[in-house]
Structure formats: structure tokens, C-alpha cells
Amino acid sequence: MNKYTVSAIFALATSAVCWAQANTLTIKATNKLPFARPSQTLELSAHQLAPLGENDLSKIRVKDATGTPLLCQAIDCDGDYTPDIVIFQADFGPGETKTFTVSTGSKWTYRTDQFKAYGRFVRERFDDFAWENDKIAHRMYGKALETWAREPLSSSTVDIWSKRTTRLVINDWYMTDDYHTDHGEGADFYSAGLSRGCGGNGLWAEDRLWVSRNFVNSRVLANGPIRVMFELTYEPFDVAGISVAEVKRITLDAGHNLDRFQSFYKPYTRPGQPIQLTCGTGLKKVPGEQIELNAERGWLVKWEKMEKNAGNQGLALVFDPTQFVKQTEDARNVLVLLKVPTNNVVTYWAGFCWDKAAQYPTFDSWKKYIDEFAQAIQTPIEVSVESAK
């Protein structure tokens, strides 16, 4: 073997080693807060993952520091059928830093028992859209319910389905069509009606809340196993003489009791006519409720008796404190008013708990969860990505 052959073999070997290193990334993630944070969702963008050289993000694999594989989900955030991010979850102790290894492998194929988040359009129930995770479940009302002969309802409220099981129940409850009765897993105990329910919104003008009707179209962007994310489209509605259209994006991750709501507003005004929108997001009023606001932290919580003697539930709104205007109310709702940024997109979080679900049995435990949730939004897990050495 001559020296040129040896050199060529050495060059190929060196190249192979470099290629292998370039196709493995190390993730360092740090919890900067002094309390535990379970089920934290970590997001990796296509840009961060580019050094792996894999265009199909459904083939991304993540392992923790012990080498244990973690469940991943590739998500198409903009609806162009190409995933933009990959998410996975981890638990963090107070101030804890964790490392993860990212590589490529075969395309993910999920088992049904891995799903902890799911949602769907429910044509058979007058165009409901229902969604859930391992903690909570909701539904919102579509166009067909407005003309149901038996009980028509025009409302963009957010309904609550209380459950005390971690399994996904939407399909089974609709199939048996007996979800107002608790058969051991929970039930629909909540009458949202014309109220804002649990985090429904509208626009505040002339000292009142202007609201849309039922959604007219839906689009699912992510459907588990970790995150469900979808959009609901609403026809333009009147806001003090101005017509405003809305697309609402709702996101719910496994392990959490609050949904992320984003409303994308489009006001139809004359060219050069600026408008400052104010969002009013609300929780349905209930007799005897306990309410507490912390505007500096960015949350409003309440605790109330449930219908049908089903126990107690906590509800909450979490928001950006810099957008807070004031707390107010109308005949049906406790409301938080938020300034809508100049891009006409407002973001907030809303959700609930049920004391029989053995998560947050008291008002104090619910307040603690919400306060820490609000802090976590302001101080997300700090993530850095680098090629493994």
C-alpha cells in the first residue's frame, strides 16, 4: 500500500467521523426558576436542526442524558404541509439543567397509547370542535348549532368537559352520546351558553363586549401525540360600527391545564384609518365564586361550585402584564381587557381544573399552579443547540 492510498483512506475516515459528528446535536436546557416544572415542552426549529441534514423533521429523534428515547412530534405551524418545528417534553427540577442528544432515524409511527393530546371537528354533533389532553377537555360550537331545531345556540364561548382520567375520552363520549352523566371518568357539567365560558373572547368598545357568532370553518395544524393545535374561522362581526374578522388559533400541550389562545383580527377600515382594538377575554360568572387578580404577574383566577353538585372547579386567565388594561365585568362574565398589539394579534392562556380529578383540590393549590404557570411563560426554559463533540 503506497502513501497516497494510506492518505486517501485516512481522509475518508476523517470525513466519516466529521459527518457523524455533524449529524448529532447536543441540547442544553435550563430551568431558571426556583420551582419544579413538569411536562415542559421544548421546541426545536428547522433552522436549529439544519446541521443534521435531514429535511423530514418527522425523522428527528431525541434521547435524554441516560440514553432513553423521548417522544417527539413534528409540527407544521403554517399549514403548508411541511413541518417547521419538532417538540418533545421533559420534567425539570428547581434551577435544573438537562442535556439531550438529537439525531435522525426512521419516521415516527405512533401507538394510540402514546397520545396525550387530540382534537377534531365533530360533524355529527352540529359542527362542534372538541379537543383535549391528559388533564382537561373542551369544545366550541360550529355553524350548524345556530339552526338546530331543538336548541339553537349562537355563541363563540369555550365549553368545559371535566374528566378525572388521563386517557382521551372525546371519541368515546360522543359515540355513546351520554356525556352529561358521569360514568366514572367525568362528564359535561358546564353550561357555557351565551357567556364567554372558559376563556372565550370578544372586542371591547363603547363600554361593552362585542362578540362573534359560531365558527364557520376549522383547520387542524397538529394533532398529537404531544400537542393539539387548530384554527377556527369566524365571519366578520360588528364592533361599534366597524366590521372585524377573526381567526382563532388554540394550542394545548400534554400535561397542562391551560390552553394558549391567539386571535388574529382583521378590521375592515378605510385606508389610513388606524384603529386600536381592545380584547375582552372572560370567564362565566357563577354565584358565590371566589376571584383574585394579580395584574403584575399577569393572571386572574377563580374558584366556584359546579353544577349538578359535581364538586368545585378552578378557572383562570393568564396574560401578558404589559397588555393589561383593567378587570371589568358584564352581565354574564368576569372580564380581563387587553390591548391588542399593532399587528392585531392578541395572545393569552385560559383553562380550568376539577377538584375530583385529584390535581388541584383547593383554591390555594390552584392559585399556586397558575402563578407558577404565569412565571414560566415570562421565563421559558432556556435552550441552546450545538453540534456534539
N, C-alpha and C positions, 0 to 999 in steps of 0.2 A: 504494500500500500504506500503510494507516494505522498509527499507532504501536501499536495493540492487536494487529494482525496480526503486526508485527515482534516484539513481546514474546512472543506465543504461539509463534512459530517458534523464538525463542531459548530459551524454556523447554523446548520439546520436544527441541531439540538438546542442551541441558544435561542433560536427563533421560536421553537416549540414551547420552551419554558416561558418566554415573554408572552406568547399568545395565551398560554394557560393563565398567567397572572392577570392579563388584561381582561379575561373572561370570568374573573371573580372579584366581587366588590365587598368591601367591609363597611357596615353601617354602624355608626356610633350614635346612640340615642340617650338623652339625659333628661330626667325629670328635675326641673329647677325648683319645684315646690316642696314644702316640708310635710307633705302628707301622701299617702298611698294613692295610686291612680290605676285601678284595674281596667282591663279591656281598652287600652289606648290604641287608637287606630293610627298607624304610621303610613304616610303616603310617599311613594317614590315616583317621580315624574319620568316621562320618556327621556327627557334630557339627562337626568341623573343616571339612568340605566343605559344610556347610549354606549358607554365603553364596553358593555357586554357584547355588542354587535348583533343583538337579537331584535328583529323588528316586531316579532309576535310576542307581545307582553303577556299573553296567556301561558307562555312557557317559562316565566320567571319563577324561580324557587328561592325560598328563604329558610335558613336554619338559625337557631339560636346558638349561644356560646357553647352549649353541650352537644351540638350537632343534631338536635331534634328538629325535624322539618316542621315548619309552621304553615298554616293555611293561608293562601294568597288569593286575591281576586283582582283581575284586570278590569278597569272601568273606562268606558267611553263617555267622557264628560260632556262632549259637544254634539253627540248624536250623529257622527259621521261614520259610524261602524268601525272605527279604528280606536282601540284603547289608548288613553292618554296617560294613565297612572296605574300603578299597582299598589294595593293596600294589604296590610297584614296587621295583626293585633298582638299586644304584649302587655303584661302587668308590670307596673313599676312601684317600687317602694319609695318612701320619702327620700328625695335627693339622689335617687339611684341612677346609675349609668349602665346601659346594657350594650352589648355588641352583637351584631348579626352578620351572617355571610350570605351574599346574594350570588346566585349563579343561574344557569339556564338548564332546562331539562325538557321532558315531554310536556305536552299541553295538558293543563289541568282538566281532569274529569271528576266531577264532584258526586259524592253519595248524598242521598236525601238527608241522612242523619247529620251531615256537616252544615246544613243550612240553619242559620240563626237570624236571617232577615229575608223578607219576601213581601211582594205586593202584586196586585193585579186589578185590572178592570173587571167589574162584575156585571156583565150584561144581564144575567138572569135576575138581578135584584135592582132593576130600574137604574142601571148605569152607576152603581156605587164604584168608587175606587177604594180598596181596602189594603192596608199594609200592616206589618208587624215585625217585631224582633223577639228575642227570648224573654223580654221584660213586659212589653206593652203592645197594644193593638189599636188601630184607628180605622175610621172610614170617612169619606166625604161623598157628597151627593152630586150625581150627574143629571143631565138634562131630562131624562125620561121620568124622573121622580116629580118634576113640576106638573106633569099632566096625568099622574096616576089617579084613576077614578076614585079609589077608596080613600087615600090620604095624601093628596098632593102637597108638596113642600118645595118652596123656593128659598134656598139658603146655602151660603158658602161657608157654613160652620164646619168645625172639626169635631167629629164624634169620638167617643171613647168606648172601647171594648176592654173590660177588665178581665185579666186572666191571672191565674196562680199556678201556671205551668210554664216551663221553659220551652216546651215544644210549640211548633207552629200550628195554629188552630183555624185560620181563616177558611181554608177549603172545607174542612170538616163541619164547621159551624154553618156555613152557607148550605152545604149538602143536606144536613139534617133539618135545616130551617127551623131550629128551636133554640136560637141563641139568646132569647130573653129569659131562659131558665138555666140556672146553674146546676150542671150535672157533675160537678166536682172540679172543673177546670176554670170556672168563671162564667161570665155572661155579659150581655149588653144591659147594664143597669142605668145607663145615662140617657137623658133626654136633651139633646143639644138644641133641637128646634130652630128657632129664629135667632138664638143667641150666637155668640162667637165660639161657644163650646170651649175647647181646649186649645187656644192659640189661633183661632180664626181672626182675620183682619179686615180692615176697610181703610178708607181715607177720611181724615178729619178736616172738616171745613164748615164755617158758619156755625160753630159750636155744636156740631152733631157728626155722627158717623155715617158715611155713605158706603154702601156695600154692594158687591156684585151678586149675581144670581148663581145658579148651579153651573159647574164647569161644563164645557161643550166638547172638549177633546182631551185626551190623555196620551202621554208618551213615557214609556219606561226606559230609563237610561242604564240602570244597574239593578240586578235582581238577585242578590245574594251570591255566595253564602254569608258574606260579612256585612255588606251594605245594600240597602234598597234605596234607589233614587229615581224619582219620576217627576214629570211636569204636568200640570193641569192648566188648560187654557180657558179663559173667561171672555165672554163677549164684552165689548165696551159698556161701561155703566156711567151714569151721571154723577158728577161730583161738583155740586154748586154751579151747574151750568156748563161744566167742561166734561167732555167725554174722555174716559180713561180706559184703556185696555190693560189686561193683566195676564201674565204667565207666572204661575206659582211653582217653584221647584222645592220639593220636600225630600230630605235625606235623613235616614235613620240607620245607625250602625248597631251591630250586636253589642249587648252588654250595657246599653244606656237607656235612660228613661225619658230623654228629651229628643225631639226631632229638630232638625235645622230647617227653618223656613226662609225662602228667598222669594220676594215678589219683584218681578220685572215689570215696571209700569211704563205705559206709553200714552202720555196725554196728547190729545188732538187739539192743538192750539194753533193760532195764526203764526206764521213765520216771524221771528223776532219778538214773540211774546213769551217771556220767561215765566215759569211757574214754580213755586216752591211747594212740594207736596209734603203732607204730614200723615204718617201712617198711624192708625189706631189698632193695636192688637189687644185681644181681650180674653177674659175668662168669664164663663157664665156665672151670674150671681146666684147664690144659694142662701136661704135663711140660716142664720147662726154661724156663718163662716168666719174663720179667723184669717186675717190678711196682714201681711207685713211687706213693706217695700224697703229696699236698700238701693237707692239711686246711685250711690258711689260705687258699689260693687257691680251694679247692673242686674238686679233681679227683683221680681215680685213673686211671693209665694202665698198660697192659701191652703187651708185645711177645712174640710167640710164633711157633714154627714151625707151618705149616699142614699139614693132612692131604694125602695123595697127592703129597707133595713139590712142592706148588704155590707155595712161597715162604714169605714171612713176612707177618704181619699185626699191626697195632696195634689195640687196643681201648681204650675209655675210658668213664668215667663223669664227668659234671660236675654239681655240685650247689651248693646254697646253703650256704656255710660255717656260717651261723648255725643250720642244722638238723642239722649233722653230729653224730652220736653217737659212732661209732667204726668202725674197719675190723675185720672179722672174716671167718670162712670156715666152710663146712660141707664135707661130703664131695665136693660137686660144684662149688662156686662160691667165688670171692673176692667178698666182700660189703661194701657200704657201708651202714651203718644211719643212717637219717634220721628225725628227729622229724616226725610228721605234724601240721600245724597244727590248731588247734581247729575249723576248717571241714572237716576230714577230706579235704583235697585236698593231695596231695604232687606236687611238680614236680622233674624232673631231666632231664638230657640223656645220651644214650648213642649210641655209633657206632663206626666202625672205618675202617681203611684197608688197602690191599693194596700191598705194595712193587712188584708188577708193573704197577700202574696208573700209575706214574710221578708220584705225588703226594707221598708221604712215604716215601722209600726206606729210612730208618733210624729207630731208636728215638728218637734225639735230635731229628730233624726232626718226628716225630710228637708228642713232648712239647712242642715249641715251639708247634705248632699248637694243641694242647689248652690250654696255658697262656694263649695269646692269646685263644682262644675263651672261656675262663672269665672273663678280664678284660672281654671285650666284653659278656658277659651282665651283669656288675656295672656297666658303664659303657656303656649303649646310645648309639647315635647320637642327639645332641640335636637335636630337630626343633621348629621354630616355623613357624606359618602366619599370613599376613597378606594382606589384600587388596592387590592390585597398585596402585601409584600411577602 
